[in-house]
């Protein structure tokens, strides 16, 4: 036993020393590369500063760059709250909880699937924005303000189709606006929260329908276990394989994806 422990300790020390030597070699290599770059190579650098200017064009360009950076920082919120992403990811989360597989599929898979489904559903809207707003703006055929309005119009049409009038009326009254006669009278800051709560309600309705068959299966398994006197055995442990078998036999992923796609039509 002592010989075995001595062999294990020697191997551990050898691995530890080998790791230290590798770290030293990496550090020395980085130092040599930095020294060589300092002597003969030109390293790229980026300078950001604030200065004064008397040219209005430079000020306008700086404001445009700042505006674009602001839009890019808001891109995740726009993707989540102004597209079909929220409904899809909530329904997929309900599905995972109903089946009872806990971390399967992982969050990365669910978010990735929701993201690509969002791109698929929103592709007509994105294509219209590209054709009517982005391409003319890049070709300098539209000014910036008009291009933004043109790009926002297809997105607003999509949100209006998925938003309930009851939710729109709620935020119109909260904003103390006059009753709008047409959709163009409703500002975007009123439309977005109405669209979000409509999406949440639709997602919860779909989630409720998903829960029903799995809940019935859980009740059946619990009743069988209770009648057999196995009260200490968790019903979820027994019902999980049957849930997976039922979901596979009915081709559940095909049904869920088809229902999600039809819900946006």
C-alpha positions as CSV (number, residue, x, y, z in Angstrom):
1,X,0.0,0.0,0.0
2,X,2.8,2.4,0.9
3,X,4.5,1.7,-2.5
4,X,1.2,2.4,-4.3
5,X,0.7,5.7,-2.4
6,X,4.3,6.6,-3.1
7,X,3.9,6.0,-6.8
8,X,0.7,8.1,-6.9
9,X,2.4,10.9,-5.0
10,X,5.4,10.9,-7.4
11,X,3.0,10.9,-10.5
12,X,1.1,13.8,-9.0
13,X,4.2,15.8,-8.3
14,X,5.4,15.0,-11.9
15,X,2.2,16.3,-13.4
16,X,2.2,19.4,-11.2
17,X,5.8,20.2,-12.2
18,X,5.0,19.6,-15.9
19,X,2.1,22.0,-15.6
20,X,4.3,24.7,-14.1
21,X,6.9,24.2,-16.8
22,X,4.2,24.6,-19.5
23,X,2.9,27.8,-17.9
24,X,6.4,29.2,-17.7
25,X,7.0,28.3,-21.4
26,X,3.7,30.0,-22.4
27,X,4.5,33.2,-20.5
28,X,8.1,33.3,-21.9
29,X,6.7,32.8,-25.4
30,X,4.2,35.6,-25.0
31,X,6.9,37.9,-23.6
32,X,9.2,37.1,-26.6
33,X,6.3,37.8,-29.1
34,X,5.6,41.2,-27.3
35,X,9.3,42.1,-27.4
36,X,9.6,41.2,-31.1
37,X,6.5,43.2,-31.9
38,X,7.8,46.2,-30.0
39,X,11.1,46.1,-32.0
40,X,10.2,45.4,-35.5
41,X,6.4,45.1,-36.0
42,X,3.6,47.6,-36.0
43,X,0.8,46.9,-33.5
44,X,-2.6,48.2,-34.4
45,X,-4.2,50.7,-32.1
46,X,-7.5,52.5,-31.7
47,X,-7.9,56.0,-30.3
48,X,-11.1,57.3,-29.0
49,X,-11.3,61.0,-28.0
50,X,-13.5,64.0,-27.7
51,X,-12.5,67.2,-29.4
52,X,-13.9,70.4,-30.7
53,X,-14.8,71.2,-34.3
54,X,-16.3,74.0,-36.3
55,X,-17.5,71.8,-39.1
56,X,-21.3,70.9,-38.7
57,X,-20.8,67.8,-41.0
58,X,-18.5,66.2,-38.5
59,X,-20.9,66.8,-35.7
60,X,-23.7,65.2,-37.8
61,X,-21.5,62.2,-38.5
62,X,-20.7,61.7,-34.9
63,X,-24.4,61.9,-33.9
64,X,-25.2,59.3,-36.6
65,X,-22.5,57.0,-35.3
66,X,-23.9,57.4,-31.7
67,X,-27.4,56.7,-32.9
68,X,-26.3,53.5,-34.7
69,X,-24.5,52.3,-31.6
70,X,-27.6,53.0,-29.5
71,X,-29.7,51.0,-32.0
72,X,-27.2,48.1,-31.8
73,X,-27.3,48.1,-28.0
74,X,-31.2,47.9,-28.2
75,X,-31.1,45.1,-30.7
76,X,-31.6,42.3,-28.2
77,X,-34.6,44.0,-26.7
78,X,-36.0,44.6,-30.2
79,X,-35.6,40.9,-31.1
80,X,-37.2,39.7,-27.9
81,X,-40.1,42.2,-27.6
82,X,-41.0,43.1,-31.2
83,X,-40.8,39.7,-32.9
84,X,-42.2,36.2,-32.5
85,X,-39.3,35.2,-30.2
86,X,-41.1,35.6,-26.9
87,X,-44.0,33.4,-27.7
88,X,-41.8,30.6,-29.1
89,X,-39.3,30.5,-26.2
90,X,-42.1,30.5,-23.6
91,X,-44.0,27.7,-25.3
92,X,-40.8,25.6,-25.5
93,X,-40.1,26.2,-21.8
94,X,-43.6,25.1,-21.0
95,X,-43.1,22.0,-23.1
96,X,-39.9,21.0,-21.2
97,X,-41.6,21.6,-17.8
98,X,-44.7,19.6,-18.9
99,X,-42.6,16.6,-20.0
100,X,-40.6,16.8,-16.8
101,X,-37.2,16.4,-18.3
102,X,-35.8,19.3,-16.2
103,X,-32.7,20.4,-18.1
104,X,-33.3,18.5,-21.4
105,X,-33.2,20.0,-24.0
106,X,-30.7,22.5,-22.6
107,X,-31.4,26.2,-22.5
108,X,-28.9,26.8,-25.3
109,X,-30.8,24.4,-27.6
110,X,-34.2,26.0,-26.8
111,X,-33.0,29.5,-27.3
112,X,-31.2,28.6,-30.5
113,X,-34.3,26.8,-31.9
114,X,-36.5,29.8,-30.9
115,X,-34.0,32.2,-32.6
116,X,-34.0,30.3,-35.9
117,X,-37.8,29.9,-35.8
118,X,-38.0,33.6,-35.2
119,X,-35.9,34.3,-38.3
120,X,-38.0,31.9,-40.3
121,X,-41.3,33.5,-39.2
122,X,-40.0,37.1,-39.5
123,X,-38.2,36.6,-42.9
124,X,-41.0,38.2,-44.9
125,X,-40.9,41.2,-42.6
126,X,-37.1,41.4,-42.8
127,X,-37.1,41.1,-46.5
128,X,-39.6,43.9,-46.9
129,X,-37.5,46.1,-44.6
130,X,-34.4,45.3,-46.6
131,X,-36.0,46.0,-50.0
132,X,-38.0,49.2,-49.0
133,X,-35.8,50.8,-46.4
134,X,-32.2,49.4,-46.1
135,X,-31.3,49.1,-49.8
136,X,-32.6,52.6,-50.7
137,X,-30.9,54.1,-47.7
138,X,-27.6,52.5,-48.6
139,X,-28.0,53.7,-52.2
140,X,-28.6,57.2,-50.8
141,X,-32.1,57.3,-52.2
142,X,-33.8,57.8,-48.8
143,X,-32.9,60.1,-46.0
144,X,-32.2,58.6,-42.6
145,X,-35.5,59.7,-41.0
146,X,-37.7,58.4,-43.9
147,X,-35.7,55.2,-44.0
148,X,-36.4,54.6,-40.3
149,X,-40.1,55.2,-40.7
150,X,-40.2,52.9,-43.8
151,X,-38.3,50.1,-41.9
152,X,-40.7,50.4,-38.9
153,X,-43.9,50.1,-40.9
154,X,-43.6,46.3,-41.7
155,X,-42.7,45.5,-38.1
156,X,-45.7,47.5,-36.9
157,X,-48.0,45.7,-39.3
158,X,-46.7,42.3,-37.9
159,X,-47.3,43.5,-34.3
160,X,-50.8,44.8,-35.1
161,X,-51.8,41.4,-36.5
162,X,-50.8,39.6,-33.3
163,X,-52.1,42.2,-30.8
164,X,-55.6,42.1,-29.4
165,X,-57.7,45.2,-29.5
166,X,-58.4,44.9,-25.8
167,X,-54.7,45.2,-25.0
168,X,-54.3,48.2,-27.4
169,X,-57.2,49.9,-25.7
170,X,-55.6,49.4,-22.3
171,X,-52.5,51.3,-23.2
172,X,-54.2,53.9,-25.3
173,X,-56.3,54.8,-22.2
174,X,-53.3,54.7,-20.0
175,X,-51.5,57.1,-22.3
176,X,-54.6,59.4,-22.1
177,X,-54.8,59.6,-25.9
178,X,-57.8,60.3,-28.0
179,X,-59.4,57.2,-29.5
180,X,-57.4,56.4,-32.7
181,X,-59.3,56.1,-36.0
182,X,-56.6,54.2,-37.8
183,X,-53.6,52.1,-36.8
184,X,-51.2,54.9,-37.9
185,X,-52.5,57.0,-35.1
186,X,-51.2,54.6,-32.5
187,X,-47.5,55.4,-31.6
188,X,-45.0,52.6,-31.3
189,X,-44.4,53.1,-27.6
190,X,-48.1,52.2,-27.1
191,X,-48.1,49.3,-29.5
192,X,-45.0,47.4,-28.1
193,X,-46.3,46.8,-24.6
194,X,-49.8,45.8,-26.0
195,X,-48.1,43.4,-28.3
196,X,-46.0,41.9,-25.5
197,X,-48.9,41.1,-23.2
198,X,-50.8,39.7,-26.2
199,X,-47.9,37.4,-26.9
200,X,-47.7,36.3,-23.3
201,X,-51.4,35.4,-23.2
202,X,-51.1,33.4,-26.4
203,X,-48.0,31.6,-25.2
204,X,-49.7,30.7,-21.9
205,X,-52.8,29.4,-23.7
206,X,-50.6,27.1,-25.9
207,X,-48.7,26.1,-22.7
208,X,-52.0,25.1,-21.0
209,X,-53.0,22.9,-23.9
210,X,-49.5,21.3,-23.9
211,X,-49.8,20.5,-20.1
212,X,-53.2,18.7,-20.4
213,X,-52.1,15.2,-21.8
214,X,-49.0,15.0,-19.6
215,X,-51.1,16.0,-16.5
216,X,-53.6,13.2,-17.3
217,X,-50.7,10.7,-17.6
218,X,-49.3,11.8,-14.3
219,X,-52.8,11.3,-12.7
220,X,-53.1,7.9,-14.1
221,X,-49.7,6.8,-13.0
222,X,-50.3,8.2,-9.5
223,X,-53.7,6.4,-9.2
224,X,-52.1,3.1,-10.3
225,X,-49.2,3.4,-7.8
226,X,-51.7,4.3,-5.0
227,X,-53.9,1.3,-5.8
228,X,-50.8,-0.9,-5.6
229,X,-49.8,0.5,-2.3
230,X,-46.6,2.1,-3.6
231,X,-47.2,5.4,-1.9
232,X,-43.5,6.1,-1.2
233,X,-42.5,5.8,-4.9
234,X,-42.6,9.2,-6.7
235,X,-45.1,9.1,-9.6
236,X,-42.9,11.4,-11.7
237,X,-40.2,8.9,-11.8
238,X,-42.5,6.3,-13.3
239,X,-44.5,8.6,-15.6
240,X,-41.4,10.2,-17.2
241,X,-40.6,7.3,-19.6
242,X,-44.3,7.1,-20.6
243,X,-44.3,10.8,-21.3
244,X,-41.3,10.5,-23.5
245,X,-42.8,7.5,-25.3
246,X,-46.1,9.3,-25.8
247,X,-44.3,12.5,-27.1
248,X,-42.2,10.4,-29.5
249,X,-45.2,8.3,-30.8
250,X,-47.3,11.3,-31.6
251,X,-44.4,13.1,-33.2
252,X,-44.6,15.9,-30.7
253,X,-41.9,18.2,-32.1
254,X,-43.6,18.2,-35.4
255,X,-47.0,19.1,-33.8
256,X,-45.5,21.8,-31.6
257,X,-43.6,23.5,-34.4
258,X,-46.6,23.2,-36.7
259,X,-48.9,24.7,-34.1
260,X,-46.5,27.6,-33.5
261,X,-46.2,28.4,-37.2
262,X,-49.9,28.3,-37.6
263,X,-50.5,30.5,-34.6
264,X,-48.7,33.4,-36.5
265,X,-50.7,32.9,-39.6
